[in-house]
Amino acid sequence: VLGLLVWTLIAGTEYFLYPAFGWVMFVAVFYWVLTIFFLIIYMTMTYTRIPQVPWTTVGLCFNGSAFVLYLIAAIVDASSVTKELDSHNYNSWAASSFFAFVVTSCYAGNTYFSFISWRSRTLQ
């Protein structure tokens, strides 16, 4: 839900005029789609039918890459928000920046728990 907020707040503005917001949109939409994909896989327990895939490693790689790219996108988003660019879009961009950092912290926590899960798998 928070990732959805990030890209909808930006998509409702003239973000295409500023390349930095295009990067934030790419990261937000890309990881939102992948998160929904993995959510469906886990809710339907499809991962139990495909044991060849190392799901703990996949989860760690996914969450780790999401954390790193979302952190970069959140920093780019926050540094690109200025009142001088377009005061009409300022509030949406500022809110998207806040939520991008919230999503980053969620992915950071998830990366930590994925690492713990991956580590316990490899020690067995």
C-alpha positions as CSV (number, residue, x, y, z in Angstrom):
1,V,0.0,0.0,0.0
2,L,2.8,2.4,0.8
3,G,4.6,1.7,-2.4
4,L,1.4,2.3,-4.2
5,L,1.2,5.7,-2.5
6,V,4.6,6.7,-3.7
7,W,4.0,6.2,-7.4
8,T,0.4,7.5,-7.4
9,L,1.5,10.7,-5.7
10,I,4.1,11.2,-8.4
11,A,1.9,9.9,-11.3
12,G,-0.7,12.6,-10.5
13,T,1.8,15.4,-11.3
14,E,3.9,16.5,-14.3
15,Y,6.8,14.2,-13.2
16,F,7.8,13.5,-16.8
17,L,9.3,17.0,-17.0
18,Y,11.9,16.1,-14.4
19,P,14.1,13.0,-15.1
20,A,14.7,12.4,-11.3
21,F,11.0,11.7,-10.8
22,G,11.0,9.3,-13.7
23,W,13.6,7.2,-11.9
24,V,11.5,7.3,-8.7
25,M,8.5,6.2,-10.7
26,F,10.4,3.3,-12.3
27,V,11.7,2.0,-9.0
28,A,8.3,2.4,-7.2
29,V,6.2,0.8,-10.0
30,F,8.8,-2.0,-10.6
31,Y,9.0,-3.1,-7.0
32,W,5.3,-2.6,-6.4
33,V,4.5,-5.0,-9.3
34,L,7.2,-7.5,-8.0
35,T,5.9,-7.3,-4.5
36,I,2.3,-8.0,-5.7
37,F,3.7,-11.0,-7.7
38,F,5.6,-12.4,-4.7
39,L,2.5,-11.8,-2.4
40,I,0.4,-13.8,-4.8
41,I,3.0,-16.6,-4.8
42,Y,3.1,-16.7,-1.1
43,M,-0.6,-16.4,-0.5
44,T,-1.4,-19.2,-2.9
45,M,1.5,-21.3,-1.5
46,T,2.8,-21.8,-5.1
47,Y,6.4,-21.8,-3.7
48,T,5.7,-25.2,-2.2
49,R,5.0,-26.6,-5.6
50,I,8.3,-25.3,-7.0
51,P,11.0,-26.7,-4.6
52,Q,13.8,-26.2,-7.2
53,V,13.8,-22.5,-6.5
54,P,15.7,-21.4,-3.4
55,W,13.0,-19.2,-2.1
56,T,14.9,-17.8,0.9
57,T,17.7,-16.7,-1.4
58,V,15.2,-15.2,-3.9
59,G,13.5,-13.3,-1.0
60,L,16.8,-12.0,0.3
61,C,18.0,-10.8,-3.1
62,F,14.6,-9.2,-3.8
63,N,14.3,-7.4,-0.5
64,G,18.0,-6.4,-0.5
65,S,17.8,-4.9,-4.0
66,A,14.5,-3.3,-3.2
67,F,16.0,-1.7,-0.1
68,V,19.1,-0.4,-2.0
69,L,17.2,1.0,-5.0
70,Y,14.3,2.4,-2.9
71,L,16.9,4.2,-0.7
72,I,18.5,5.7,-3.8
73,A,15.1,6.6,-5.2
74,A,14.0,8.2,-1.9
75,I,17.1,10.3,-1.7
76,V,16.7,11.4,-5.3
77,D,13.0,12.1,-4.6
78,A,13.8,14.2,-1.5
79,S,16.6,16.1,-3.1
80,S,14.4,16.9,-6.2
81,V,11.5,18.4,-4.2
82,T,11.8,22.2,-4.3
83,K,9.1,24.8,-4.2
84,E,10.8,26.6,-7.1
85,L,10.2,23.8,-9.6
86,D,6.4,23.8,-9.5
87,S,4.4,24.9,-6.5
88,H,1.3,23.1,-7.8
89,N,3.1,19.7,-7.5
90,Y,5.1,20.5,-4.3
91,N,2.8,18.8,-1.8
92,S,2.5,15.6,-3.8
93,W,6.2,15.3,-4.4
94,A,6.9,16.0,-0.7
95,A,4.4,13.4,0.4
96,S,5.9,10.9,-2.1
97,S,9.3,11.5,-0.6
98,F,8.1,10.8,2.9
99,F,6.4,7.6,1.9
100,A,9.5,6.5,-0.2
101,F,11.5,6.6,3.0
102,V,8.8,4.7,4.9
103,V,8.8,2.0,2.2
104,T,12.6,2.0,2.3
105,S,12.5,1.3,6.0
106,C,9.9,-1.5,5.4
107,Y,12.2,-3.1,2.9
108,A,15.1,-2.7,5.2
109,G,13.3,-4.6,7.9
110,N,12.2,-7.3,5.5
111,T,15.8,-7.6,4.3
112,Y,16.9,-8.2,7.8
113,F,14.3,-10.9,8.4
114,S,15.1,-12.5,5.0
115,F,18.7,-12.6,5.9
116,I,18.0,-14.3,9.3
117,S,15.8,-16.8,7.4
118,W,18.5,-17.4,4.7
119,R,21.2,-17.7,7.3
120,S,19.3,-20.3,9.3
121,R,18.7,-22.3,6.1
122,T,22.4,-22.3,5.1
123,L,23.5,-23.4,8.6
124,Q,21.4,-26.5,8.5
